[in-house]
Amino acid sequence: MLRSLIIAAALAFGSAAHAQTAPSASDIASYTGLHLAAHEGRADEINRLIAQGHDLNARDRAGRTPAHVAAFASHDDAVTALGTGGADMNALENRVYDVLTIAAVANDPELVSLAIQLGNKTDLITSVYDGTALIAAAHLGHHDVVARLVTGGAPLDHVNNLGWTALIEAVVLGDGGSDHIKTVEILVQAGADKTIGDRDGVTPLQHAKARGYAEMVKLLQ
């Protein structure tokens, strides 16, 4: 019963993307300086403002730094300018997301790699679920992102406050399709612990069997 309630609660939120909030039209209308340049992807303007001493880690009303804004807008050049200029790549906005997890949820492998190169930690605890970028990506079946996070040293067996690892989320919150199958394959090949169960002790293999996910069962046996 407890497990069913937890799953229902997680599914009620939809995907991890729904927990993130990109800048609204009113937010954007209020932007000036680095926030505006980040949203518009103007790297030259960002560099000019940095040289003038503007605060790289200033926050909007949702706690977003210019780096968060650039990540939500998928402006790699702007993220690069901010990161190389000294922005805190591990800053968390009000919903507890960093640039890396924003990129992971957006299924943007290039931005994921860029964020890591700029110093964004792959083991950072993010979201209200006390998860990681890897768990968010596994949940959504973003296997290219999962592969890059694994290469970047993301913790394979972190357990979030739902009692789930990335491997469990790929099974429990996945659809059993090719994207989630590939995600499970990457995690297993990387050495994720297949024996870690949920709060009721149910393992990823048992979850996969219960859902009839035959390909996942083969990978997890």
Buried (B, 14 or more C-beta within 10 A) or exposed (E): EEBEEBBEEBEEEEBBBEBBBBBEEEBBEEBEBBBBBBBBBBBEBBBEBBEEEBEBEBBBEBBBBBBBBBBBBBBBBBBBBBBBBEBBBBBBBEBBBBBBBBBBBBBBBEBBBBBBEBEBBBEBBBBEBBBBBBBBBBBBBBBBBBBBBBBBEBBBBBBBEBBBBBBBBBBBBBEBEEBBBBBBBBBBEBEBEBEBBBEEEBBBBBBBBEBEBEBBBEBBE
